Amino acid sequence: MDDDRGRDALALAETALALAMHDGVTEAEALVTSEDSALTRFANSEIHQNVAETNVGINLRVVVGKRVGVASTGRTDAEGLRRLAESAVAIARVVEELEDWGGLPAATTIEDTPAAYSPTTAGAGPEFRAEAVRAVIGAADDAGVIAYGSFSTGLESMAVANSHGARASGTRTTSSLITVSMGPGGGTGYAEAAAVDASTIDPAALGREAAGKARATADAVSVEPGDYPVVLEEYAVVDLLDMLGYLGFSALAVQEERSFAEPGRRIGSDLVTIVDDGYDPAGLPLPFDFEGVAKQRVSLVEAGVCRSVVYDAQTAARAGVASTGHGLPAPNPWGPFPLNMVMAPGTASRDDLIAGLDRGLLVTRFHYTNPVHPKLAIVTGMTRDGTFLVEGGRVVGPVKNLRYTQSYLDALGGTVAVASERKTLKGFLGAVVVPAVRVEGWTFTGGTEH
């Protein structure tokens, strides 16, 4: 990680913390986040926008007994910090007490994560991104389709200081390239990649992938709704993990009795193992959370069996355990969240996954997904940008998008093959590392016009 930016952010956090600790304040925490981000957008196979922005935010949480006040600002000058502290303290004095307030976390040992930082990404300018976009558009031109999308690069710094001695700071880089191609006959295709090091993203390959799908999905036909075995590509599997993380792998969801997660409960086949690991270099590493607690590697599902969930300081205090380092910025009504989920690879190739379908569907990704029944992890949504009929282990042609209502737990339980290769993709709040999978049954409830 880049130490200079992290140290600057930590110094700012300590200044804000010192201003808050007076007049009966019993605890305080300062969180500083700063971001230098840039984005190149393209549409109709032309770059149409380059934007860049720098943001700094300070979040101050102040505790008076069991009353917790939170205030935030984008000002870093002395007067701005003074007003921030005054506001947070004033709020803490008038809010209701949290009867089960567990206190701010103590200091933890945070390991260095050099894999989180890339000088190439940190120094990437509009020319770098334009060259990548040129490769995407070139692939689209070769296929006779039109490319749309964006390529983002960014530098994110974060620092936390609290009155119990917790100190954490660091900087990471992120990049993400997303492209959608549109072709004749209503065909569309999609491809995406995320990485710490932007130079490891292959834009030409992504362009060919999206363009190939756009050509292959032209003149799609309708199929009858019903239960089909499916091969879900990585872009679809991301939605499974994100939704399960949101609905059930949080200690708050367990404590509020709305989670499916129970230690020892089988929710997937033996092929399904999912962890949350903020140090895994395959993803977008983040070694500590927004409360300054070192991230632990948490086994969520091991060979299909629930093992644990993630905790922040408050849910950990309620359970009498230690935080796993998954706290979000205060005020946080959502509880902890797994930001670095990784699904274990299998042994199947892409061809193997498809060859296992006698008659089924190949799904590129899902769209407009929403939970229907959180406890059962039933989700409704639609397919998008490439849905294909497979017969006799071979793709025979494109089909129009389908609506579905499906238990994601049943999908894990019905996972019969997992690909050996994985992709790193941007998830709901963090990064997700996922393989493609074959599921023995998926319930499609209706069709669409496209």
C-alpha positions in Angstrom: 0.0 0.0 0.0 1.0 3.7 -0.5 2.1 4.8 2.9 2.3 8.6 2.3 -1.4 9.0 1.5 -2.4 6.7 4.3 -0.3 8.6 6.8 -1.8 11.9 5.7 -5.3 10.5 6.1 -4.4 9.1 9.6 -3.0 12.5 10.7 -6.3 14.1 9.7 -8.2 11.4 11.6 -6.2 11.9 14.7 -6.8 15.7 14.5 -10.5 15.2 14.3 -10.4 12.6 17.1 -8.5 15.0 19.4 -11.1 17.8 18.8 -13.9 15.4 19.8 -12.5 14.2 23.1 -13.7 16.7 25.6 -16.7 17.8 27.7 -17.8 14.4 28.9 -17.2 12.4 25.7 -16.4 8.8 26.7 -15.4 7.4 23.3 -14.8 8.7 19.8 -13.8 7.5 16.3 -12.7 9.3 13.2 -12.9 7.8 9.8 -11.2 9.5 6.8 -11.8 8.4 3.3 -10.2 9.9 0.2 -10.5 9.0 -3.4 -8.9 10.0 -6.7 -11.1 8.4 -9.4 -11.2 8.7 -13.1 -13.6 7.3 -15.7 -13.6 7.1 -19.5 -17.0 6.4 -21.0 -17.7 5.3 -24.6 -20.9 4.9 -26.6 -21.7 4.2 -30.2 -18.1 3.0 -30.5 -16.7 6.4 -29.6 -15.2 7.9 -26.4 -17.6 10.6 -25.4 -16.5 11.5 -21.9 -13.4 11.6 -19.6 -14.1 12.7 -16.0 -12.0 12.7 -12.9 -12.7 13.8 -9.3 -11.1 13.9 -5.9 -13.1 13.5 -2.8 -12.3 13.6 0.9 -14.7 12.8 3.7 -14.4 12.7 7.4 -16.9 10.7 9.5 -16.8 11.4 13.3 -18.6 9.1 15.7 -18.9 10.4 19.3 -20.1 8.5 22.3 -21.4 10.0 25.5 -22.2 7.1 27.9 -24.5 5.0 25.6 -25.6 7.8 23.4 -23.9 7.8 19.9 -23.8 10.7 17.6 -22.4 10.8 14.1 -21.5 13.8 11.9 -19.6 14.0 8.6 -18.0 16.7 6.5 -15.9 17.2 3.4 -14.0 20.1 4.9 -10.4 19.5 6.2 -9.5 22.9 7.4 -9.4 23.8 11.1 -12.7 25.5 11.2 -14.4 22.6 9.4 -13.0 20.1 11.8 -14.0 22.2 14.8 -17.6 22.4 13.5 -17.6 18.6 12.8 -16.6 17.9 16.4 -19.2 20.3 17.8 -22.0 18.7 15.6 -21.1 15.1 16.6 -21.0 15.9 20.3 -24.3 17.9 20.1 -26.0 15.0 18.4 -24.6 12.5 20.9 -26.1 14.5 23.8 -29.7 14.4 22.5 -30.2 11.0 20.9 -31.7 8.1 22.7 -29.4 5.7 24.5 -28.4 2.4 22.9 -29.1 0.0 25.8 -26.9 -2.7 24.3 -24.1 -0.4 23.1 -20.9 -2.6 23.1 -18.3 0.2 22.7 -15.9 1.0 20.0 -13.4 -1.7 19.0 -9.9 -2.0 20.5 -6.7 -1.9 18.5 -5.9 -4.9 16.3 -2.8 -6.0 14.3 -3.2 -5.2 10.6 -1.0 -6.9 8.1 0.6 -5.1 5.3 -1.0 -5.8 1.9 1.4 -4.9 -1.0 -1.0 -6.7 -3.4 -3.5 -4.0 -2.8 -1.5 -1.3 -4.6 -0.4 -0.9 -8.2 1.7 2.0 -9.4 0.4 1.5 -12.9 -3.2 2.0 -11.8 -2.2 4.9 -9.6 -0.6 6.6 -12.5 -3.1 5.7 -15.2 -4.3 8.7 -17.2 -6.8 9.3 -19.9 -4.4 8.1 -22.5 -4.0 4.7 -20.8 -7.8 4.2 -20.5 -8.3 5.4 -24.1 -5.9 2.8 -25.4 -7.9 0.1 -23.6 -11.1 1.5 -25.0 -9.6 1.5 -28.5 -9.0 -2.2 -28.2 -12.6 -2.8 -27.1 -14.0 -0.8 -29.9 -11.7 -2.4 -32.4 -13.0 -5.8 -31.4 -16.6 -4.5 -31.9 -15.7 -3.1 -35.3 -14.2 -6.4 -36.4 -17.5 -8.1 -35.4 -19.7 -5.5 -37.0 -21.3 -4.4 -33.7 -21.4 -1.2 -31.6 -19.6 -0.9 -28.2 -20.7 0.9 -25.1 -19.2 1.0 -21.6 -16.7 2.5 -19.3 -13.2 2.1 -17.9 -12.5 3.4 -14.4 -9.3 3.6 -12.4 -8.9 4.9 -8.9 -6.8 5.4 -5.8 -8.6 4.9 -2.5 -7.2 5.9 0.9 -8.7 5.2 4.3 -7.7 5.9 7.9 -9.3 5.2 11.2 -8.4 6.4 14.7 -10.4 5.9 17.9 -10.1 6.7 21.6 -9.2 3.1 22.5 -6.0 3.3 20.5 -7.1 1.7 17.3 -5.1 3.0 14.3 -5.4 1.9 10.7 -4.4 3.4 7.4 -3.6 2.5 3.9 -4.2 3.0 0.2 -5.3 0.7 -2.5 -5.9 0.9 -6.2 -8.8 -0.4 -8.2 -9.8 -0.6 -11.8 -12.9 -1.9 -13.7 -13.7 -2.2 -17.4 -17.3 -2.9 -18.4 -18.6 -3.2 -21.9 -21.9 -3.9 -23.6 -22.0 -4.6 -27.4 -25.1 -4.2 -29.5 -25.5 -5.9 -32.9 -28.0 -6.6 -35.6 -31.2 -8.6 -34.9 -31.4 -7.3 -31.3 -28.2 -9.0 -30.2 -26.4 -7.8 -27.1 -23.3 -9.0 -25.3 -21.6 -8.2 -22.0 -18.1 -8.5 -20.5 -16.4 -7.1 -17.4 -13.2 -7.3 -15.4 -11.8 -5.7 -12.2 -8.3 -5.6 -10.9 -5.9 -3.9 -8.6 -3.4 -3.6 -11.5 -5.3 -2.1 -14.5 -2.6 -3.4 -16.9 -3.7 -7.0 -16.1 -7.1 -6.4 -17.7 -7.2 -7.6 -21.3 -9.5 -5.1 -23.1 -9.3 -6.7 -26.5 -10.4 -10.1 -25.0 -13.3 -8.4 -23.2 -14.2 -6.6 -26.4 -14.2 -9.9 -28.3 -16.3 -11.6 -25.6 -19.0 -8.9 -25.7 -19.0 -8.6 -29.4 -19.2 -12.3 -29.9 -22.2 -12.5 -27.7 -23.9 -9.6 -29.5 -23.5 -11.5 -32.8 -24.5 -14.8 -31.3 -27.7 -13.5 -29.7 -29.2 -12.0 -32.9 -32.8 -13.0 -33.7 -33.4 -14.8 -30.4 -36.4 -17.0 -30.1 -38.8 -17.7 -27.2 -38.8 -20.8 -25.1 -41.4 -21.9 -22.7 -40.9 -20.9 -19.0 -40.3 -23.8 -16.6 -37.5 -25.5 -14.8 -34.2 -25.8 -16.7 -30.8 -27.0 -15.8 -28.5 -24.0 -16.3 -24.9 -23.0 -16.8 -24.4 -19.7 -15.0 -21.4 -17.6 -16.2 -19.4 -15.7 -13.7 -21.4 -12.5 -14.2 -24.5 -14.3 -13.0 -22.7 -16.1 -10.1 -21.7 -12.7 -8.7 -25.4 -12.0 -8.1 -25.8 -15.2 -6.2 -22.9 -14.4 -3.8 -23.9 -10.7 -3.4 -27.5 -11.5 -2.7 -26.6 -14.2 -0.2 -24.1 -11.9 1.5 -26.8 -9.2 1.8 -29.5 -11.5 3.0 -27.8 -13.9 5.3 -24.0 -13.8 5.8 -24.3 -10.9 8.2 -24.4 -11.3 12.0 -27.1 -8.6 12.2 -29.4 -10.6 9.9 -28.8 -13.6 12.2 -29.5 -11.6 15.3 -32.7 -10.2 13.8 -33.8 -13.8 12.8 -34.0 -13.0 9.2 -31.0 -15.0 8.0 -30.9 -18.5 6.5 -27.4 -19.0 8.0 -27.0 -21.5 10.8 -23.6 -23.1 11.7 -23.7 -26.7 10.5 -26.6 -26.3 8.2 -26.2 -27.6 4.7 -27.2 -25.1 2.1 -25.1 -26.2 -0.9 -23.5 -29.1 -2.6 -20.0 -30.4 -1.6 -18.7 -28.3 -4.5 -19.6 -25.0 -2.9 -17.1 -23.3 -0.7 -17.2 -19.5 -0.1 -15.0 -17.4 2.1 -14.6 -13.7 2.7 -10.9 -12.8 2.7 -9.8 -9.2 2.6 -6.1 -10.2 2.0 -6.7 -12.5 -1.0 -4.7 -11.0 -3.9 -7.1 -12.5 -6.4 -9.7 -9.9 -5.4 -9.4 -6.2 -4.4 -7.7 -6.5 -1.0 -8.8 -4.4 1.9 -7.0 -5.4 5.1 -9.2 -3.5 7.6 -12.8 -2.3 7.9 -14.4 1.1 8.4 -14.0 0.7 12.2 -10.2 0.2 11.9 -10.4 -3.5 12.7 -8.2 -6.0 10.9 -10.2 -8.2 8.5 -10.3 -11.9 9.4 -10.7 -14.7 6.8 -14.2 -15.9 7.4 -15.4 -19.3 6.2 -19.0 -18.7 5.1 -19.8 -22.0 3.4 -17.4 -25.0 3.5 -18.2 -27.9 1.2 -21.9 -26.8 1.2 -22.2 -26.4 5.0 -22.7 -23.0 6.7 -19.8 -22.2 9.0 -19.9 -18.6 10.1 -21.0 -15.0 9.4 -19.3 -11.7 9.5 -19.3 -9.3 12.5 -18.8 -5.7 13.2 -18.1 -4.2 16.6 -21.7 -3.9 17.7 -23.0 -7.3 16.5 -19.8 -8.9 18.0 -20.5 -7.3 21.4 -24.0 -8.7 21.4 -22.8 -12.2 20.6 -19.8 -12.1 23.0 -17.3 -12.6 20.2 -14.6 -10.5 18.4 -15.4 -8.4 15.4 -14.2 -10.1 12.1 -13.4 -6.7 10.6 -16.5 -6.2 8.5 -17.9 -2.9 9.8 -19.4 -0.3 7.5 -19.3 3.5 8.1 -21.5 4.8 10.9 -24.4 5.3 11.2 -25.0 1.8 9.8 -28.5 0.2 10.0 -27.5 -2.6 7.6 -24.9 -4.3 9.9 -21.7 -5.9 8.7 -21.2 -7.1 5.1 -18.8 -9.4 3.4 -16.9 -7.2 1.0 -14.3 -9.7 -0.3 -16.1 -12.9 -1.1 -14.2 -15.6 -2.9 -15.8 -18.9 -4.2 -13.5 -21.9 -4.5 -12.8 -23.1 -8.1 -13.7 -26.6 -9.3 -12.2 -28.8 -11.9 -14.5 -28.3 -14.9 -13.7 -26.4 -18.1 -16.3 -24.1 -19.7 -16.9 -26.8 -22.3 -17.4 -29.4 -19.6 -20.0 -27.3 -18.0 -22.0 -27.0 -21.2 -21.4 -30.6 -22.2 -23.2 -31.7 -19.1 -26.5 -30.1 -20.3 -28.8 -32.5 -22.2 -31.3 -29.7 -22.6 -30.9 -26.5 -20.7 -29.9 -22.8 -20.8 -26.6 -20.9 -20.8 -27.0 -17.6 -18.9 -24.5 -14.8 -19.2 -25.8 -12.5 -16.4 -28.8 -11.4 -14.3 -30.5 -8.1 -14.2 -33.0 -6.2 -11.9 -32.8 -8.8 -9.2 -34.7 -8.3 -6.0 -35.3 -10.5 -2.9 -38.8 -12.0 -2.5 -38.3 -14.1 0.7 -35.0 -13.2 2.6 -35.2 -16.2 5.0 -35.4 -18.7 2.0 -33.2 -16.5 -0.2 -35.8 -16.5 -2.9 -35.0 -13.9 -5.6 -36.7 -12.7 -8.7 -35.0 -11.2 -11.7 -34.3 -11.5 -15.4 -31.6 -12.8 -17.7 -29.7 -10.3 -19.9 -27.0 -10.0 -22.6 -26.8 -13.6 -23.7 -29.2 -16.4 -22.9 -28.8 -19.6 -25.0 -30.5 -22.9 -25.5 -28.2 -25.9 -25.1 -29.1 -29.4 -26.4 -27.0 -32.5 -26.4 -24.2 -30.6 -24.7 -24.0 -27.9 -27.4 -25.2 -24.4 -27.8 -27.9 -24.4 -30.5 -29.0 -20.8 -30.5 -30.1 -17.7 -28.6 -33.3 -17.4 -26.7 -35.2 -14.3 -25.5 -34.6 -13.2 -22.0 -36.5 -14.9 -19.2 -37.9 -13.9 -15.9 -37.2 -16.1 -12.9 -38.1 -16.7 -9.3 -35.6 -18.9 -7.7 -34.2 -19.8 -4.2 -30.5 -19.1 -4.3 -30.1 -21.7 -1.6 -31.6 -24.3 -3.8 -29.2 -23.1 -6.5 -26.2 -23.8 -4.2 -27.7 -27.1 -3.3 -28.2 -28.0 -7.0 -24.7 -27.0 -8.0 -23.3 -30.1 -9.8 -20.2 -28.6 -11.5 -17.8 -25.7 -10.9 -15.4 -24.2 -13.4 -11.6 -24.3 -12.7 -11.1 -20.7 -13.9 -12.4 -17.6 -12.0 -13.0 -14.0 -12.7 -12.6 -10.9 -10.4 -15.6 -8.7 -10.7 -17.1 -5.7 -8.9 -19.9 -6.8 -6.6 -22.6 -4.9 -4.7 -20.2 -3.2 -2.3 -16.9 -4.9 -2.8 -15.1 -7.3 -5.1 -16.1 -10.9 -5.8 -14.0 -13.7 -7.2 -16.2 -16.4 -8.8 -16.2 -19.3 -11.2 -19.0 -20.3 -13.6 -21.2 -23.1 -12.3 -23.8 -25.7 -13.6 -27.0 -25.9 -11.6 -29.4 -28.8 -12.0 -32.5 -26.7 -11.8 -33.6 -23.1 -12.2 -37.2 -21.9 -12.2 -38.1 -19.5 -15.0 -41.5 -18.0 -14.6 -42.0 -16.0 -17.8 -40.7 -14.6 -21.0 -39.9 -11.1 -22.4 -40.2 -9.4 -25.7 -36.5 -9.2 -26.2 
